[in-house]
Amino acid sequence: MIEGLEVFKAFQPHRGDAIVTHSGTAGRHWPEVSTNPNRDLRLESSMGQTTSAAFGVALGLPEEKVVLFDSEGALLMNLGVIASIAGKAPKNFYHFLLDNEMYATTGGQPVPNAKNIDYAGMAKSAGYASTYSFTDLEELVTSMESIMDEDGPVFISIKINPEVQNLPMALRKRGGGRSRPETIKDFQKELGIAAH
């Protein structure tokens, strides 16, 4: 398994101008690595919906690369979306799945059938243009450039070490950064999209 932070370090040199979003705590380390926060679309508290939102951004902005760092727990809440993504086949969509085999945000409960589910296999069967599975950091690092040069939709499943959070939500240190309205305003400005 790979440390979550190392996934982002492997990705960052190949980001270019891609729009990046993540599903909840699957991307908790992304702000530490990102060098272009105005192209980071922060969608906190949207477990089970981030995949659809990122897919919508990819469809709405076909000239922009869109990268999602998803989690298996969130994807399982809306698994049918992989069929929709494959069906529409956005060439600009890169779907990274950070799989720690548990719900780390809520105390480490195991994801059902976590050891046996082949998420990349599901995406391949659904019709993604290409799929990958990684458990080794060096292999991921050496593959990242070619992955980001492919036409999507691309699905990249990565086994990561869990970072379990046991404190009650109200007692957890909140990440800094912009609120959702601030994020959307900055994002619209960065892309020259008029607010309505």
N, C-alpha and C positions, 0 to 999 in steps of 0.2 A: 504494500500500500504506500501511497505517496502523501506527503504533508500538503494540506490545502494551499498554504502560502507558496509552496514551490510550483504548484500548477500555474499560479498567476505570474510568477517570475519567469516561467518558461514561455508563457503566452505574450507578455508585454512587448518584447522586442519585435514581435510579428503583428502587433495590433494595427499599425498604420493609423488611419482615421476611423476605424470601425466604431460603431455605436456599441457600447457594452452595457448589459444589464445582468442582474443575477436574482436568483430566487432566495430570499431571506438570508439565513446564515451560511448557505453554500458559498456566498461571496463575501463573507465578513472581512476577508483580508484584501479584497480588491482595492479599496480606497488607499491602502498602504502602498500599493504598487502603481496605480493609475497615474499617468502623467497628463491626462486630458479630461479632467472631471466634467467639463461642459458637454462631453460626448458620453458620459456615464448616465444612463437612465435609471435612477434609483426608484425601485418599486417595492418598498418594504411593506410588510404585513399583507402580502398578497399570495400566500402559499396556495398552490393549485391553480393560480391564474396567471402567473408570470410567463409561462410558456406561451399561452395564447396571446398575451400582450406583446411579447417579443416577436412572435410570428406576425401579428398585425403590423408592427413597425416595419418588419422586413417587406411585407406586401405593399405598404404605403410609401416606402422609400426605396424603391428597387435599385437605385444607383448607389446606395450606401450598404456597406457590409454591416450586418447585425450579428452580434455575438451574445449568446445567452449562456450563463453559467447556472445550470439548473441543479436541483437535488432530486434524488430518487423518491423521497417521500412526497415532495411537491408534485413530481411528474405522475406518480401513481394516483393522485387525487383527480387527475384529468388526463388519463392515459390515451383516450381517444384522439387527443390533439395530434399525436404523431401521424395518424392516418390523414388528417387534414393538411398537415405540413407536407407530407409526402405527395398528397394529391395536387396541391398547388405548386409544389416544387420550386420554392424561391431560391434562385441561384446565389443569393446574397446572405443566406442564413447558415450560421454555425452554432450547433446545439451541443454544448459541453454538458455532460452529466457528471456531477461529483457525487459518487456513491460511497457513503460511509456505513451502509447497512443498518442504519438506525435513525431514530428521530432524536438527534443530538440536542435540538433546541428545547425539548420538553423532558429531558432527563435520561435519554439513552435507551428508550424502548426499541426493541428490534423491529425493523421493517418486515412484514410478513414475507416468508420464503426468500429472504435476502441473499442467502448463499447460492440460490439456484437460478435466479432471474437473470436472463441475458438481455439487457436493455439494448445493446447494439444489435443483437439478433432480431429483436422486435422491430427496431427502426429499419433494419435492412429488409425484413419481410414486408413492412409497411410500404417501402419504396423510396427511402432516402437514397440520394445519389451515391453516397459512400458512408461507411461506418467504420469505427475503430474502437478497440478496447485496450486500455493500458493499466498495468499494475506496477510498471517500472519507470522511474523518473527519467533515466538516461534515454530510454526508448521514446518517451514522450517529447523530451527536449529535441532530439534529433529528427522527429517527425513533424514538429509544429510548423515549420516554414512551408513544407509541401502541403500540409492540411489547409493552411490559410490561403494557399494559391489555388485550391480546387474550387470548382463550381459546386454550390450547395443544392439542396440541403445536405449538410454533413453532420453526422452524429458521432460524438467522441465520448465514450464512457470511460471514466477514470475512477479507480478504486482509491479512496483517500482514507487517512486515519481520522477517526471521529474526534471531535472536540466537544465533549459532553458539557452541557450547561445544567447545573442543578439548582441554582438560586431561583427563587420565585421571580416571575417576570418583573414585578414592581421593584425588586431590589437589585436588578441587573444594571450595570453601567451602560448607559445608552451611548451608542456611537455618535460622534459629532457629525458635522456636515449639514447639508442643506435639507430643508423640509421638502416634501413632495411638491407643493406648489412652486417653491424656489427652483427645484430641479427641472420641472417642466418649463418654467419661464426661461431659465438659462439654456435649456435644450432647444427651445424654439428659436431663441436668439442665435445660437450657434449655427443652426441649420437654415436660418432665414425664413422660418415659418411664421406667418402672421397669426397672432392669437385672435380667437373669435369669442 
